[in-house]
Amino acid sequence: KVYIGIGFDIHRLIVKRNLYLGGIKIPFNLGLAGHSDADPVLHAIIDSLLGACKLGDIGNLFSDKNKKYKNIRSTILLKKTIQLIKSKNFHVNNIDINIIAQKPKIKKYSKKMTQTIGRLCEINPNKINIKGKTTEKLGLIGKGKAIASEAITSVTKYD
């Protein structure tokens, strides 16, 4: 049986913090505020996976009240999520991702992101699509104050 899940995440841009998107460090003068490394791409993927598998959400699984997740790399959280869904006989079919940011431009990093996400999710990178979007300078994202991401994931459950 095939199931679909959707995920969304947004974080505020701040100074003196590294920027992580899609599991990779992006050279940029700002980073994202959050309890973990605040990677909105991986957080959106995690939520889309958990949604497709009917396993709650990221806040449920990796609470920001738990000190052990403070500054943790989201790559570790995604790996744990993949282990969980595999233990319940789910397999990822494909992932479609929007990264919504005025800056930096995403295109030059998308290949490295798809390779990283493919490795973490144990799927071929050609089953991952990443699109960079802007908000045409509208709202917090358009003013360069935040970055958001949304992901939709298809999974198959094997009985």
PyMOL commands that set and color helices and strands:
alter all, ss='L'
color gray80, all
select helices_A, chain A and resi 40-52+58-61+67-69+74-87+107-121+125-127+139-142
alter helices_A, ss='H'
color red, helices_A
select strands_A, chain A and resi 2-14+19-21+24-26+31-32+90-100+128-133+146-157
alter strands_A, ss='S'
color yellow, strands_A
deselect
rebuild
show_as cartoon
